[in-house]
């Protein structure tokens, strides 16, 4: 008999740092276009895996001297190398036991859900002329799984004011992936440990694009619990994450560079300013939602992954 403990043990052997199990009823009320039960109607459980972002990958951006580590290894490398390898291996082990396993990597470049920022409320609105349902009772391909809500439903932690997922182990420093299976696995309880996000608003204050509202919030109910986070301007988030702030992008050296960020979302030359490190475009280094949040959580002694030295020793740099 395949058990949740066995699956979680396998997941960590395959490379996950944290792992939890959610029952499928916890997704009741999800927008149709974001409901994982339409991907695998016979699924009994979702296994959610978290892969830590090494604190050291953020060091170069914190100092303003080295960008490839976070963009390449803390972002793209996890999404496109580490996660797929772990998912393949874990799914093989589950299917060797006679249970089907659907891998869901954290890479949604082509989905019918307008998750790119053109829908500010991110409620699962369909993108026009992208795809169409194969029958009236189904959503259109591809369904978009909200990984942070999945991680909450699997008991791995909470969603902070920035809408980033926060775990007691790593704070905002993880990327998430999932597996749907028809194996009857016991779910983990929802997170009930000490609150992690204290609404300090450092994420909003230090976001280089001011993309996180200090006043407006969004509320959703998941598995009977009300979750609330700051309203996000996804257009700003997408642009400034890629380096739209002149004060936070040392690669912006000309007027043409600056004008590149005025391209409409989805344009062929989208934000082609400075190096992109192949897939990785994280030139801003998540200054508010990851770095500022992590600094605050570490200062309060909230995280299990601890270090001999504090992360922020010098005043954050800012270009004139």
N, C-alpha and C positions, 0 to 999 in steps of 0.2 A: 504494500500500500504506500503510494507516494504521499509524503507529508509536507507541510509547509516548512518545517525545520530542515528537511532534506533539501528542498528546493532553494532555500535561503543559503544553506551551506554551499551548494553548488554555485550559486550566483557569486558568492564571494571568492570561491576558488577560480571562477572565470574572470575575475577582475573587478567586480563591483565592490565599493567601499561600504555602502549601506543598502539594505534591501528590505522591502515590506510587501505584504499581500493585502489586496483590497477585494472585497466581495463586489459583485457586479451591481447589486442593488444600491450601492453607494453613489452610482452615477444617475440615479433617478432624477429627472428634471433637467438633465443636460440638454442644450440645444441639439436638435436632431442631427445637424451637420457636424457636431462635435461629440456625439455619443458613441463610445467604443463598442457598445452592444450591437451596433449595426455592422461592425467589422466581423464579429464572431458571435452570432446570436446564441450559440450553444455554450459560450464561455461561462465558467463557474467562478473564475478568479482572474485578477490582473496582478502580476508580479511587477513591482516598480523597483528599478535599480538606480542608485545614485553613484556617480563617479566623481571623486574629489578633484577640484581645481587646485593644483599645488599652489601654496601661497607664494612660492618663489617665482612662479610664472608672472606674477603681478609686479615683481620687484623692478624690472626694467622700465615699466611705464611709470611707476611711482617716482623713479629717479629721472625719467625723461630721456633715457639713453639707449634702451633696448626694447624693441617692440615685437620681435618675432616669437619670443617665448610664449607670451599670453595668446597672441593671435593664432599662432601655429599649434601650440601644444595645449594651452589652457582652454582653447575654444575649438578650432577646427579639428585638431588631432583627436580630441575626445569624441566629438560627434561623428567623425568619418573614419576613424581607425579603431580606437579602443572599444567604443560601444558596439559596433557591428561584430567585432571578433568575439566579444563576450556574449552577445545575443546569439550568435550562431552556435557557440559551444553549449550554452545553457539550453537552448531549444532542442539541440540534438539529444541532450541527456533526458529531457522531458519526453521527447518523442520515442526514445529508446524504451521508455516505460509504457508506451502504448497510448499516450495522451498527446493530443494535438497542441502545438505551440506556435502562436503568431507573434513574430518579432515586430516591435514598433520602435524604430530608432528615433532619436531626437533630431530629425532632419525632415522638415516639411517644406521644401521649396516649391512643390507643385500640389496645392490643395484647393478645393473649391471654396474653402472658408477664407473670407477676407481677413486674414490675420496679419497683414503687412502694415496696417496702420490706416488704410483708407476707410476702415470702419472703426471710429474712435471708441465705441463701446465694446468691441470684440465679442459680440454675442453669437457668433456663428453665422453671420449673414453670408449668403452665397455671392460669389463673384459672377458677374454677368458674362455670358458667352464662354465660360470655362469648360464646363461639363454638364451633363444632364443625368438625372436618375434613370436607372435601368428599368424601374417600375415605380408606380405612384407611391408605394408605401416605403420606399427607401430614399436615403439621402444620396446626393450625387457624389461620385468619386472625385477626389479622395477626401475621406473623413479626416478631420483634424482633431487629434487627441490633445487635450489641455494637460500637459505633463505636470505642471505644478499642482493642479487640482488632483491629478492621479496620485502624486506623491503624498498629498494631504490625506487622501482617501485610504492610502496604504499605511498611514500612521507614522510616516517618517519625520514629521515636523509640522510647521505652520507656514502660512503665507504672510509675509511682512507688509508693511505699509507701501513699499516700493513695488509690490506684486511679485517680488522674488521669493522663491521657496527658501525657507530657512530651516536647517536641521540643527539639532543640538550638538552634533559632531563637528560640522564645518561651517555653520552659519549659512551665508549665501554661496559658499564655494563648492558647488557641485552641479553637474549636468545630469539630466535624467533620461532614462529609457524605460521601456516596458515590454511585457510579454503577456498575451492573453492565452489562457489555456482552459480546456474543458476538464482538467483534473479538479476534483472537489477539495480544494485546499482551504484550510481554516484561515480566516482573515485576521490580521493584526488589529488591535484596538486603535482608535484614533489617538493622536498625540495628546497626552494629558499632563505632560511634565511642566516644569516652570516656564512661564511665558518668555519667549525669546525677543520678540519685537516690542519695545516699550514706547513706540511712536515718538522717538527722539527727533525725527524728521531730518536726520543727517543725510539720508538718501536724497531727499528733495532739495535740500540746501546745496549739496555738492554735485548734483547732476549738472554737467557742463551745458546742457541745453535747456534746463529748467522744464524738463518733460513731465515731472511728477507734480501734480497739483498739491499745494499746501492746504487747500480748503475743501475741494470737491473729492468725494469718495465714491466707490462702487461697492455694492453689497450683493453677495450671492449666498445661497444656502446649499451646502454640500453635506450629505449624510446627516441631516438634522442640525447642523451647526451653521451659524451665520458667519461668513467671512467678509472682511472689509479691507479694501486697500485704496490708495490714492488714485484718482483718475489720471490715466496716462495719455499724453499726446503722442501717439505712435509715430506720427510724421516726424516730430522733433526727435523722438527716441532713436528712430532709424538713422536719421541724418547725423546727429551728434555722436552717436555710438561709433560712426564711421569717421569722425574727425571734423565735423562742421564748425567746431569752435576754434577760431583763430588763436585764442589764448591757450588752447590745450592740444594743438596739432603742430608740432615742429616741422612737419612735412609740407605745410601750406606756405609756400614761398612766393606766390605770384597772384595777380588778380585773376588769372585764368583758373588757378586752383580754387579760389574762393567761389568763382562762378560755377564751378562744377557741382557744387552742392545746391544750386538753384534749379538743377534739372528736375523735371517732374518725376515722382515716384514711378519706377518701372521703366524709365528711359534706358536706352542702350548704354549710355555712359554714366550710369548711376554711381555717383560719388567716387569716380575714379580719380582720387586725389592722393598722391603719395603711394607707397607700397601697400598691397593688399595681402601679402604673404599667402599667395594662392587663394584659398577659400577665406582665410581669416581676414576680417576687415575691422577688428576691434581696436582701432587706434586710440579711442578715448579711454579704454581700459575700465569701463564701468565704474567711473569715479565715484558716483553716489551709491548706486544700488548694490555694488559688491564691495569696493574698497572702503568707503566711509562706513558702511554697515558693519563690515568685518572689524574695522578698527574699534568701533563702539562696542561690539559684542565682546571682543577680546579684552578691552579695558574693564568691562563689567564682570569678567570671569565667567561668561556664559557658555563657552565652547569647550568641548571635550578634547579637541585637537589643539593642544597647547604648544607654546614655543618658549625657548630660553630668553629670546629677545623680542621686544615689541616691534610691530611692523613699521609704524610711522615714527621716525626719530627726527625728521626734518620737516620744516614747513612745506606743504605742497607747492610745487613750482607753478608758475603762471606766466605766460609770455605777455609782453607789452602789447 
